[in-house]
């Protein structure tokens, strides 16, 4: 009988008692999703199906990207035990609270200015040959976006880009819109433009001595001339002060035929080539139509100014 009792006690001592699943809350946790699971904030002492199932349970909403939140471990335990009817054999340990930090993509003012600068560089072919940059009115505050594949779209307030008073930026993460924002400011485009070297009166025929190049902001004087040669020999339609930009609309070509001048009239039509002399009854610029009196017949004909002293009857 004593031997039988000893055998029973020895056998029982060899059998391991059934151990409970242990769940240990972390003191701090890092997440990158909008939803927090138990597996994000706690550790399990075994890799069983029960542990995997519990680890996938949603326990809270994540804070905004880049921000912190504090979760109470007891509240999470009570909610899970109640909703899932969990066995009391599970042991809950660890920190009484979990400080949760959600990761994000930090977008600061430097990054935003770089995005706009890249946009200007990509559209360089559609802009004047100038030193172009965007000057923000105020620097935007930094913000965080959810983690993922980042892309963005830049939209100027003026489709011509120059003259834009703000740039809108649409940020997308994994092809979903994450944030819309706009930055106010102005586009500066510095380039040499044609300016008057001195005070010039209306009617002045421009010479190289009248003009020079000076660096100006094209966003304010978009129509200003960039090449001195395009103004040489043309006549001002208005007066200019020293240093004033010269616009292409401010000048006109000088007449190459003067009223009362004797001119040669030519007619070219197929194989027919005729010519006679006439008297111009109007001043005429290149390719302008003027009235010319035929000396032989005294009749008035309309001719195109072809060259100095030469007009052509257009049939």
LINZISUL-V985458 format. One record per backbone hydrogen bond with DSSP energy under -0.5 kcal/mol. NH is the residue of the N-H (numbers start at 1). CO is the residue of the C=O. If there is no record, write none. Layout:
nh;co
NH;CO
NH;CO
//
This chain:
nh;co
5;1
6;2
7;3
8;4
9;5
10;6
11;7
12;8
13;9
14;10
14;11
15;11
15;12
19;17
23;21
23;91
24;43
25;23
25;93
26;41
29;99
31;101
36;60
38;57
39;55
40;37
41;37
41;38
42;38
43;24
45;22
52;48
53;49
54;50
55;51
56;52
56;53
57;54
59;36
60;36
62;34
66;102
67;64
69;100
71;98
73;71
73;96
74;96
76;72
77;73
78;74
79;75
80;76
81;77
82;78
83;79
84;80
85;81
86;81
90;87
91;21
92;90
93;23
93;91
95;25
98;71
99;27
100;69
100;98
101;29
102;67
103;31
103;101
105;145
106;104
107;143
108;106
112;108
113;109
114;110
115;111
116;112
117;113
118;114
119;115
120;116
121;117
122;118
123;119
124;121
126;123
127;124
130;128
131;190
132;130
133;188
135;186
136;134
137;184
138;184
143;107
145;105
150;148
151;172
153;170
155;168
157;166
159;157
161;158
162;160
164;161
167;183
168;155
169;181
170;153
171;169
171;179
172;151
173;176
174;149
175;149
176;173
178;171
179;171
181;169
183;167
185;165
186;135
187;164
188;133
188;186
190;131
191;216
193;214
194;225
195;212
196;244
197;210
200;240
203;236
204;201
206;204
206;234
210;207
211;207
211;208
212;195
214;193
216;191
218;189
218;216
220;217
221;217
224;221
225;246
230;227
231;228
232;228
233;206
234;231
235;252
236;204
237;250
240;200
243;196
244;241
246;194
247;245
248;223
250;247
251;248
252;235
254;233
256;284
257;284
260;280
261;258
263;278
264;309
265;263
265;276
266;264
266;311
267;274
269;267
269;272
272;269
274;267
276;265
278;263
279;293
280;261
281;291
282;291
284;257
287;305
288;285
290;303
292;301
293;279
294;292
294;299
295;277
296;277
298;294
301;292
303;290
303;301
304;312
305;288
306;304
306;310
307;310
310;307
311;264
312;304
313;266
314;302
314;312
315;313
//
